Amino acid sequence: MQLPKFVIMKHQFTASPKLYIGMDIHKKSWSIHLRTDISDHKSMTIPPNTAILERYVFENFPDHEVHLVYESGCCGFWVARYFLNLGWHVKVVNPADIPTMNKQTYQKTDSIDCRNLSKQLQADQLRGIYVPDEAQDFLKSLLRQRAVVSRQLRSTKNGIKSLLLYHGIVIPTEYDNNNWSKAFVEWIKAIVWKSATVRTAMESKLRTLEFLHREYLSLANELRAYCRKHYKTDYYLLKSVPGVGGYLASAILAEIGDLRRFNKASDFAGYVGIIPMMRNSGGTEKIIGVTPRCRALLRSYIIESAWTALRLDPHMQSYYRKHAGKNSKGIIVKIAHKMLNRMLAVIKTGKPYQSNYDLNDGQNNKGTRKRTAKQPW
């Protein structure tokens, strides 16, 4: 009797196995859930150390393609950069963009959050935010420190005026405004106080004011000097746009980095947060205001600079007059949006901005301006 011959089939994997890691990062511990492309593996809590997770993955999943995700927060992007250097696929997501069920509103733990992150990562439902390189992250820290000092300086000035008001000292009319001149500070120093204690309090406030003012100027100079040296081309391209000074150009480079990564002007405006917040239902559309999703510090700088652009640029003046009678704040936001379009255009083209209005020398006694060339913005 002849025995049947068995054919041995050789299986070949057409794709590498995948590992999906959801992380919830805190100062003292990291909660982690690991899930393969087939099933859940385990949840665990480890000390805040990248080497521990790296060693565990390489020992237990040496041949897996690793995907990792965590929520953006106070711990920044250094964790993402570490694992990106290992060749892992890393996403940092905005917590507001993570799909959740109503049940998770009432049952929220780090373990549940990590499990949900790993599932959403496997389903490709998560959109990561931009991860800056280390140099830009350091530059952004300098920008934000200057913003902190600016707030402290403003608070100190308010404290000085409050102390004067509390003790019934009237500020002269020529000094009673938002501009603090050297003459105003000297006037405060010359006040004769009835008590040594309140005099000491005021002297302390004035020393704080002097220190913060020095820091305020020094940090801004350091920021501009760094950008002139390391981002020279983009720095001067941005400065060519009316309303954009050296500090704003530096702030844009610190907060955003390379503007060339934006494909469209609308993407750039959305990233900064100068886009409308709308409600559309039943064919009725209503614009409520500006979106709350923004780079708050940078947006405030750009809207403030829009007033300068309005003073300098005839294009913006013409646009403002065309909308005269409407809400002036709304018009300024639109001017700020136009400024963003110009900024992206000069960076993309590599050419400084040139106004397409020139003075009509001698041909018009009223000194009006005429259009000479058509520009893409």
Residue, then its C-alpha position, 0 to 999 in steps of 0.5 A: m500500500q502506497l502512503p499518501k504524500f504530504v505537501i509541506m506549505k511554507h508561509q511567507f509574511t507579506a507585512s511586518p507585525k506592528l506594535y501600537i503603544g498608547m502613553d499617558i505622560h505625567k511628571k512622576s510616572w508614565s501609563i502605557h498600553l501595548r497592543t499588537d496588530i492582532s490583540d492587546h498585550k498589556s498595560m503597565t506603569i513605568p517611571p518617566n524614563t525612555a530607556i525602560l520602554e525602549r528596552y522592554v519593546f526591543e526585548n519582547f517585540p524585536d521584529h515589530e514596526v513600532h507606532l507610539v502616540y501620546e497627548s501633548g502637554c507640559c512634558g513637551f516634545w523631547v519624548a517624541r524626538y527620542f523615539l523618533n531617533l529610534g526609527w519608531h513612528v511617533k504621533v503627538v496629538n491634541p487632547a481635544d482631537i481624540p475620539t471618545m465615547n460618552k462613557q469615558t466622561y464618567q469613567k476616566t483613568d490613565s489605563i482607559d486613556c492609554r487603551n483608547l489611544s492605542k486602539q485609535l492609533q491602530a485604526d488610524q483615527l488620530r491626527g498628529i500635531y507638528v513636532p519641532d526640532e530641538a533648536q526651535d524648541f529652545l528658541k520658543s522657550l526664549l520667546r515665552q520667557r520674554a512674554v512672561v517677563s512682559r506680563q510681570l513688568r505690566s503687573t509691576k507697573n499696575g502695582i506702582k500706580s495702585l500704591l499711589l492711588y491707595h495713598g491719595i497721590v495724584i499722577p500729573t496729567e502728562y504722566d497719566n497714560n500707558n507710556w512710562s517715560k524716564a521723567f515719570v519714574e524720576w517723579i515717582k522717586a522724588i515723592v516725599w513719603k510721610s512714612a519710611t515703611v511705605r517709602t521702602a515698599m515703593e523703592s522695592k517696586l521701583r527696583t523690581l521695575e528696573f530689573l524687569h525692564r532690563e530683562y524685557l529689553s535683553l531677551a528681545n535683543e537676544l531673540r532678534a540676534y539669534c534669528r538674524k544669525h540662524y534664520k537670516t533669509d526668512y527673518y528679512l523676508l518676513k520683515s519686508v511685509p508692512g507691519v512686521g518688525g524684527y521682534l514679530a519676525s523672530a516670534i513667528l520663526a520661534e513659534i512656527g519654524d519653517l513656514r514652507r511646511f504649510n501647503k496653503a495659506s488657509d493651513f497657516a491661518g488655521y495654525v495661528g488661529i486667525i480663522p472664524m468660528m462658525r455655526n451652520s444649521g438649517g441653511t443658516e450660517k453665523i460667524i460667532g468670532v475667532t476660533p479658540r484653537c490658536r497660538a494665543l501669544l503669536r495671534s495677539y502679536i499679529i493682530e496688534s501688528a495689523w494696526t501698524a500695517l494699517r498705518l503703513d500700507p495703502h492696500m490695508q487703508s483702502y480695504y479698511r475704508k471699503h468696510a467703514g462702518k462695520n466692526s473695526k475689530g472684525i476688520i483688523v482680524k481680516i487685515a491680520h489674515k491678509m498679513l499672514n497671506r503675505m508672510l507665507a507668500v514671501i517665504k514661499t517665493g523667496k522674494p521680499y514684499q513690494s508694494n504695488y502702489d507708488l506716489n504719483d510725483g507731480q501728476n496729481n496735486k492731491g498726492t493720491r496713489k496709483r496702482t502700478a503692478k499686480q501682485p499675487w497677494 
